[in-house]
């Protein structure tokens, strides 16, 4: 399987000038336990990244906090020099205090340091999409976005996005600099941010759902996800991704894995087309 399977997911243009295939790849699982340190099999991690790109993925989401920097260094090892159409989105704004430890830090000097380190570790001169990983409640949002805007003016960031925010926070941030994307928790089983998906679609923002494969009870034998998956000769995970792709044209799922077999299975979801009836059935299955 060497064809550009991800192309079947369609395309979305981030910020008006970065066109990506909608089914991407997220790097968080390319680390050790607690998103800390090296993975158990670094060579397999490199193979996963290369296989994703072979299968047509040209949108990869990472973060300085993954490792920290473990995922970025693996990305550079696997794919640098990068293909011209490969878009790497990264994030800054979390300090890592140990395995499983995450602390939001939005001080301008810290954000600048992390962006500079990301550029070095990824081997980039400019980051295509830099997302504020979390808003630091101790620092005015205008100061956090303002520093990213300054880095943008310096040519080190192309576009700015946000992660795990409300509509009000998007609008507040947009008062300082243009915002082109939002990355929030969203999947078939967890849809608290339906209003934000609608807002993103209305305003042309890319919506990057993290934890896109949470299926829970739906995937159990005899459940709605398993039944429809069987009719498509697909896996429940593929159906969950197909549901996201059908949910909105601005949806950019980034399923992650540390296994070549799983990355092939995930990307194959691009070829699964749900009928409206199937989509509605899955939507209704979660109250």
C-alpha positions in Angstrom: 0.0 0.0 0.0 2.0 3.0 -1.3 -0.7 5.2 -2.8 -1.5 8.6 -1.2 -4.5 7.2 0.7 -4.8 10.3 2.9 -5.8 12.3 -0.2 -9.3 10.6 -0.1 -10.0 12.6 3.1 -10.2 15.9 1.2 -8.3 19.1 1.7 -8.5 22.2 3.9 -6.6 25.4 3.6 -5.2 26.7 6.9 -5.0 30.5 7.2 -5.7 30.9 3.5 -2.4 29.6 2.2 -1.6 26.2 3.7 -3.5 23.5 2.0 -3.4 20.1 3.8 -5.0 16.8 3.5 -7.6 16.6 6.2 -6.5 13.4 7.8 -3.2 14.0 9.5 -1.0 12.5 12.1 -0.2 13.5 15.7 3.1 12.7 17.4 2.3 12.5 21.1 2.5 8.7 21.2 6.0 8.8 19.9 7.4 9.2 23.4 7.8 7.2 26.6 5.2 6.6 29.3 3.6 9.8 30.6 4.6 11.5 27.4 8.1 11.6 28.8 11.4 10.6 27.2 12.2 8.2 24.4 9.7 5.6 23.1 10.4 1.9 23.7 11.3 1.5 20.0 12.7 4.7 18.4 13.3 3.0 15.1 9.7 2.0 14.8 8.8 5.7 15.6 10.8 6.8 12.6 9.2 4.1 10.4 5.7 5.4 11.5 6.5 8.9 10.5 7.9 7.9 7.1 5.0 5.6 6.5 2.4 8.3 7.3 4.0 10.5 4.7 4.2 7.7 2.2 0.5 7.3 2.6 -0.2 10.9 1.7 -0.3 12.6 5.1 1.1 16.2 4.7 -0.2 17.6 8.1 1.7 16.6 11.2 0.9 17.9 14.7 3.5 18.0 17.4 4.5 20.0 20.5 7.6 21.0 22.3 6.1 19.3 25.4 6.1 15.8 23.9 9.1 14.3 25.5 9.9 17.2 25.9 11.2 17.6 22.3 11.5 13.9 21.8 8.8 13.9 19.1 10.4 16.9 17.4 13.8 15.2 17.2 12.2 12.1 15.8 10.4 14.1 13.2 13.6 15.7 12.1 15.4 12.4 12.0 12.7 10.7 10.0 11.6 13.4 7.5 14.2 16.2 7.2 14.7 17.8 4.7 10.9 18.1 4.6 8.8 17.8 1.5 7.6 21.2 0.2 4.0 20.4 0.9 4.5 19.0 4.4 2.9 21.3 7.1 4.2 20.8 10.6 2.1 22.4 13.3 3.5 22.6 16.8 2.6 24.0 20.2 4.2 26.0 23.0 2.9 27.0 26.5 3.4 23.9 28.7 6.3 23.2 30.9 6.9 19.6 31.7 7.6 18.8 35.4 8.1 15.1 34.9 6.2 12.1 33.5 2.5 13.1 33.3 3.3 16.6 34.7 2.1 19.6 32.7 2.2 23.2 33.9 0.9 26.1 31.7 3.5 28.9 31.3 2.6 31.8 29.0 5.2 34.3 30.0 6.4 36.0 26.8 10.1 35.2 27.4 9.2 31.5 27.9 7.1 31.3 24.8 9.9 32.9 22.8 12.4 30.5 24.2 10.2 27.5 23.3 9.6 28.7 19.8 13.3 29.2 19.2 14.0 25.7 20.6 11.3 24.2 18.4 12.8 25.8 15.3 16.2 24.3 16.2 14.9 20.8 17.1 12.6 20.5 14.1 15.2 22.0 11.7 13.0 24.8 10.5 13.4 28.4 9.7 9.7 29.1 10.2 7.0 27.2 12.0 3.9 26.9 9.7 1.4 26.8 12.6 2.2 27.6 16.2 -0.6 26.9 18.6 -0.7 28.2 22.2 -0.9 24.9 24.0 -2.8 26.3 26.9 -3.7 29.8 28.0 -1.8 30.6 31.2 -4.4 32.1 33.6 -1.6 34.1 35.4 -0.6 36.0 32.3 -2.8 38.4 30.3 -3.9 36.7 27.1 -2.9 39.8 25.0 0.7 39.4 26.3 0.8 35.7 25.3 -0.6 36.2 21.9 1.3 39.4 21.5 4.6 37.6 21.8 3.5 35.1 19.2 2.5 37.9 17.0 6.0 39.5 17.4 7.6 36.2 16.4 5.2 36.1 13.5 6.4 39.6 12.4 10.0 38.4 12.7 9.2 35.6 10.3 9.6 32.7 12.8 5.9 31.8 12.8 3.6 31.7 9.8 0.2 31.3 11.5 -1.1 31.3 15.1 -3.6 28.8 16.6 -5.1 28.0 20.0 -5.6 24.8 22.0 -8.4 23.9 24.5 -10.2 27.3 24.5 -13.7 28.7 24.4 -15.2 30.9 21.7 -14.8 33.9 24.0 -11.1 33.2 24.3 -10.7 32.8 20.6 -12.4 36.2 20.0 -10.2 37.8 22.7 -7.1 36.4 21.2 -8.1 37.5 17.7 -8.2 41.1 19.0 -4.4 40.8 19.2 -3.5 38.7 16.2 -5.3 36.6 13.5 -6.2 33.1 14.7 -6.5 30.4 12.1 -7.1 27.2 14.1 -8.3 25.7 17.3 -7.3 22.3 18.8 -9.8 21.0 21.4 -10.8 17.7 22.8 -13.5 16.3 20.5 -14.5 12.9 19.2 -17.6 10.8 18.6 -18.0 10.1 22.3 -17.0 13.5 23.7 -18.8 16.4 21.9 -19.0 19.2 24.5 -17.5 21.6 22.0 -20.2 21.3 19.3 -20.7 25.1 19.4 -17.0 25.6 18.9 -17.0 23.3 15.8 -19.9 25.4 14.4 -18.0 28.6 15.2 -14.8 27.3 13.5 -16.8 26.3 10.4 -18.5 29.7 10.2 -15.3 31.6 10.6 -13.0 29.3 8.4 -10.8 28.1 11.3 -9.3 24.7 11.1 -10.6 22.5 14.0 -8.0 19.9 15.1 -9.7 17.4 17.4 -7.3 15.9 19.9 -8.0 12.4 21.3 -10.0 11.7 18.1 -10.3 7.9 18.6 -12.1 7.7 21.9 -14.9 5.3 21.1 -15.6 3.5 24.4 -18.8 1.5 24.7 -19.7 2.3 21.1 -17.0 0.0 19.8 -18.0 -3.1 21.7 -19.4 -6.1 19.9 -22.9 -5.5 18.9 -22.7 -1.7 19.4 -23.5 0.8 16.6 -19.9 1.5 15.7 -19.0 -2.1 15.4 -22.1 -2.9 13.3 -21.6 -0.1 10.8 -17.8 -0.8 10.7 -18.6 -4.4 9.7 -20.8 -3.3 6.9 -17.9 -1.2 5.5 -15.3 -3.9 6.2 -13.6 -1.3 8.4 -12.4 -1.1 11.9 -14.3 0.8 14.6 -11.4 3.3 14.8 -11.7 4.0 11.1 -15.4 4.6 11.5 -14.7 7.1 14.3 -12.3 9.0 12.0 -14.8 8.8 9.1 -17.4 10.3 11.4 -15.1 13.2 12.3 -14.3 13.9 8.6 -18.0 14.0 7.7 -18.9 16.1 10.8 -17.4 19.3 9.3 -15.3 20.4 6.3 -12.9 22.2 8.7 -12.2 19.1 10.8 -8.6 18.0 10.8 -8.2 14.7 12.7 -4.7 13.8 13.8 -4.8 10.2 15.1 -1.5 9.2 16.6 0.2 5.8 17.1 3.6 4.3 17.7 2.9 1.3 15.3 3.2 1.1 11.6 0.3 -1.3 11.4 -1.9 1.1 13.3 -0.9 4.2 11.3 -1.8 2.3 8.1 -5.2 1.3 9.6 -5.9 4.9 10.7 -5.0 6.5 7.4 -7.1 3.9 5.6 -10.1 5.6 7.2 -9.8 8.3 4.6 -11.5 5.8 2.1 -14.5 5.1 4.4 -17.5 7.2 3.3 -20.5 7.2 5.7 -24.0 7.7 4.4 -25.9 10.5 6.1 -28.1 7.8 7.7 -25.0 6.1 9.2 -23.6 9.4 10.4 -26.9 10.3 12.0 -27.1 6.9 13.7 -23.6 7.2 15.2 -24.3 10.8 16.3 -27.5 9.7 18.0 -25.9 6.8 19.7 -24.2 9.2 22.2 -26.6 11.3 24.1 
